[in-house]
């Protein structure tokens, strides 16, 4: 019993707590990402996602375990792809490109909204609250903003089956598009290999950090507004 107690006392729970703090934002980000794909596809004439029950806010329906863990640990990841039948669109390639873009765009909107709320209410929360638990809950907005941005930018990579590849392929001739889509299933192997060798991680970390700084510039305006309202 003493050995177990010593193990517990000496164990560093901070990394585990940090991963848990990213779990809720990750579920929010992937759910709205996939829901956006399905909703836009439905509006463009393809009800495949709706028929499969994917137009839902239930995160379990959109969860890919590996992609979810990647999002928590590496801050880039993926969800279970929403089924789309591009041939139900009036213009298949254009409809596919718009549907693909809907996911990343939703993530950028989530990032903007989360940053604005976080920065605007920051003066109020940190001047009136001393509860560590409440402060940690408030910080979930910040984590949500960062994770959502990472998810959106990661999915814009032009590598199948990520959304960026569908946008890029839509610019190609029909014959080339059809051939490339046949190899979509092998894209995930390429992604895992790039991640293993640190290629995507180094590149994406730099891009995410630079873009996040621009969102923080937007947040700074609302932070000043919050200070004038709550600390006056």
C-alpha positions as CSV (number, residue, x, y, z in Angstrom):
1,X,0.0,0.0,0.0
2,X,2.8,2.4,0.8
3,X,4.5,1.7,-2.6
4,X,1.2,2.6,-4.3
5,X,0.9,5.7,-2.2
6,X,4.4,6.7,-3.1
7,X,3.7,6.2,-6.8
8,X,0.6,8.3,-6.6
9,X,2.4,11.1,-4.7
10,X,5.3,11.1,-7.1
11,X,3.2,10.9,-10.3
12,X,3.0,14.0,-12.4
13,X,-0.7,14.4,-13.2
14,X,-0.2,17.7,-15.1
15,X,0.2,16.3,-18.6
16,X,-2.8,14.1,-18.1
17,X,-4.9,17.0,-16.8
18,X,-3.8,19.1,-19.8
19,X,-5.0,16.4,-22.2
20,X,-8.3,16.1,-20.4
21,X,-8.7,19.9,-20.7
22,X,-8.4,19.5,-24.5
23,X,-10.9,16.6,-24.7
24,X,-14.1,18.8,-24.4
25,X,-12.9,21.4,-26.9
26,X,-11.8,18.6,-29.3
27,X,-15.3,17.1,-29.2
28,X,-16.9,20.4,-29.9
29,X,-14.5,21.1,-32.8
30,X,-14.9,17.8,-34.6
31,X,-18.7,17.7,-34.1
32,X,-19.3,21.1,-35.6
33,X,-16.8,20.4,-38.4
34,X,-18.5,17.3,-39.6
35,X,-22.0,18.7,-39.0
36,X,-21.1,21.6,-41.3
37,X,-20.0,19.2,-44.0
38,X,-23.3,17.3,-43.8
39,X,-25.5,20.4,-43.6
40,X,-23.9,22.1,-46.6
41,X,-24.1,18.9,-48.6
42,X,-27.7,18.6,-47.7
43,X,-28.4,22.2,-48.8
44,X,-26.7,21.5,-52.1
45,X,-28.9,18.5,-52.8
46,X,-27.1,15.5,-51.3
47,X,-29.0,14.0,-48.3
48,X,-26.5,11.1,-47.8
49,X,-25.2,12.5,-44.5
50,X,-28.8,13.3,-43.3
51,X,-30.0,9.8,-44.2
52,X,-27.0,8.3,-42.3
53,X,-27.9,10.3,-39.1
54,X,-24.9,12.5,-39.3
55,X,-26.7,15.8,-39.1
56,X,-26.5,15.7,-35.3
57,X,-24.7,17.4,-32.4
58,X,-24.0,14.0,-30.9
59,X,-20.2,13.8,-30.9
60,X,-20.2,10.0,-30.7
61,X,-21.6,9.8,-34.3
62,X,-18.6,11.8,-35.6
63,X,-15.8,10.4,-33.5
64,X,-12.7,8.7,-34.9
65,X,-10.7,7.4,-32.0
66,X,-7.3,7.8,-33.5
67,X,-8.1,11.2,-35.0
68,X,-9.6,12.3,-31.6
69,X,-6.5,11.3,-29.7
70,X,-4.2,13.0,-32.3
71,X,-6.2,16.2,-31.8
72,X,-5.8,16.1,-28.0
73,X,-2.1,15.1,-28.0
74,X,-0.8,16.8,-31.2
75,X,-3.5,19.4,-31.6
76,X,-4.1,18.3,-35.2
77,X,-6.4,15.4,-36.0
78,X,-9.6,14.3,-37.8
79,X,-13.1,12.9,-37.3
80,X,-15.1,10.2,-38.9
81,X,-15.8,11.5,-42.5
82,X,-19.3,12.4,-43.3
83,X,-20.6,10.3,-46.3
84,X,-21.1,12.4,-49.3
85,X,-22.4,11.4,-52.8
86,X,-21.0,14.1,-55.1
87,X,-23.1,12.9,-58.0
88,X,-26.2,14.2,-56.3
89,X,-24.9,17.7,-56.6
90,X,-26.0,19.8,-59.6
91,X,-22.3,20.4,-60.2
92,X,-20.5,17.5,-58.6
93,X,-17.0,18.9,-58.4
94,X,-18.0,22.4,-57.3
95,X,-20.5,20.9,-54.8
96,X,-17.8,18.7,-53.4
97,X,-15.4,21.6,-53.1
98,X,-17.9,23.7,-51.2
99,X,-18.9,20.9,-49.0
100,X,-15.3,20.2,-48.2
101,X,-14.6,23.8,-47.4
102,X,-17.5,24.0,-45.0
103,X,-15.6,22.0,-42.3
104,X,-12.5,24.2,-42.1
105,X,-14.6,27.4,-42.4
106,X,-16.7,26.3,-39.4
107,X,-13.5,25.8,-37.4
108,X,-12.3,29.3,-38.2
109,X,-15.6,30.7,-37.1
110,X,-15.4,28.7,-33.9
111,X,-11.9,30.1,-33.3
112,X,-13.0,33.7,-33.9
113,X,-16.1,33.4,-31.6
114,X,-14.1,31.6,-28.9
115,X,-11.3,34.2,-29.0
116,X,-13.7,37.1,-28.9
117,X,-15.7,35.7,-25.9
118,X,-12.5,34.8,-24.1
119,X,-10.8,38.2,-24.5
120,X,-14.0,40.2,-23.9
121,X,-14.9,38.5,-20.7
122,X,-11.3,38.0,-19.5
123,X,-11.2,41.2,-17.4
124,X,-14.6,40.4,-15.8
125,X,-13.8,36.7,-15.0
126,X,-10.3,37.2,-13.6
127,X,-11.2,40.3,-11.6
128,X,-14.3,38.7,-9.9
129,X,-13.4,35.0,-9.7
130,X,-11.0,33.3,-7.4
131,X,-12.2,29.7,-8.0
132,X,-9.5,27.7,-9.9
133,X,-12.2,25.4,-11.2
134,X,-14.2,28.2,-12.8
135,X,-11.0,29.8,-14.2
136,X,-10.1,26.4,-15.8
137,X,-13.6,26.2,-17.3
138,X,-13.3,29.7,-18.7
139,X,-9.9,28.8,-20.2
140,X,-11.7,26.1,-22.2
141,X,-12.6,28.9,-24.6
142,X,-9.0,29.5,-25.3
143,X,-8.2,25.8,-25.8
144,X,-11.3,25.6,-28.1
145,X,-10.0,28.4,-30.2
146,X,-6.5,26.9,-30.6
147,X,-7.7,23.4,-31.3
148,X,-10.4,24.5,-33.8
149,X,-7.8,26.5,-35.7
150,X,-5.4,23.5,-35.8
151,X,-8.2,21.2,-37.0
152,X,-9.2,23.7,-39.7
153,X,-5.7,24.3,-41.0
154,X,-4.8,20.6,-40.9
155,X,-7.8,19.7,-43.0
156,X,-6.8,22.2,-45.6
157,X,-3.7,20.2,-46.5
158,X,-4.1,19.0,-50.1
159,X,-3.6,15.3,-49.1
160,X,-6.5,12.8,-49.5
161,X,-8.8,12.3,-47.6
162,X,-8.5,15.8,-46.1
163,X,-10.7,18.6,-47.2
164,X,-8.0,20.5,-49.0
165,X,-7.5,17.6,-51.4
166,X,-11.2,17.8,-52.5
167,X,-10.9,21.5,-53.1
168,X,-7.7,21.1,-55.1
169,X,-9.0,18.1,-57.1
170,X,-12.1,20.2,-58.0
171,X,-9.8,22.4,-60.1
172,X,-8.5,19.4,-62.1
173,X,-10.0,17.9,-65.3
174,X,-12.7,15.2,-64.8
175,X,-10.4,12.4,-65.9
176,X,-7.6,13.4,-63.5
177,X,-10.1,13.9,-60.7
178,X,-11.5,10.4,-61.0
179,X,-8.1,8.8,-61.0
180,X,-6.9,10.7,-58.0
181,X,-10.0,10.0,-56.0
182,X,-9.3,6.2,-56.4
183,X,-6.2,6.7,-54.3
184,X,-7.9,8.6,-51.5
185,X,-7.8,5.6,-49.2
186,X,-4.0,5.6,-49.3
187,X,-3.8,9.2,-48.2
188,X,-4.1,8.4,-44.5
189,X,-1.1,6.2,-44.7
190,X,0.9,9.1,-46.2
191,X,-0.5,11.5,-43.5
192,X,0.6,9.1,-40.7
193,X,4.1,8.7,-42.3
194,X,4.5,12.5,-42.5
195,X,3.4,12.9,-38.9
196,X,5.8,10.1,-37.8
197,X,8.7,11.8,-39.4
198,X,7.7,15.2,-38.0
199,X,7.1,16.8,-41.4
200,X,3.5,17.9,-40.9
201,X,4.1,18.7,-37.2
202,X,6.8,21.2,-37.7
203,X,5.2,22.9,-40.6
204,X,1.7,23.1,-39.1
205,X,3.0,24.3,-35.7
206,X,4.5,27.3,-37.4
207,X,1.5,28.0,-39.5
208,X,-1.0,27.5,-36.6
209,X,1.1,29.8,-34.3
210,X,1.3,32.5,-36.9
211,X,-2.4,32.5,-37.8
212,X,-3.4,32.2,-34.1
213,X,-1.5,35.4,-33.4
214,X,-3.7,37.2,-36.0
215,X,-6.8,36.0,-34.2
216,X,-5.3,37.2,-30.9
217,X,-5.0,40.6,-32.5
218,X,-8.7,40.6,-33.1
219,X,-9.2,39.4,-29.5
220,X,-7.1,42.3,-28.2
221,X,-9.7,44.8,-29.5
222,X,-12.4,43.0,-27.5
223,X,-10.2,42.7,-24.5
224,X,-9.8,46.5,-24.4
225,X,-13.5,46.9,-24.8
226,X,-14.1,44.4,-21.9
227,X,-11.6,46.4,-19.7
228,X,-13.5,49.6,-20.3
229,X,-16.8,48.0,-19.4
230,X,-15.9,45.8,-16.5
231,X,-13.0,47.6,-14.9
232,X,-14.1,51.1,-15.2
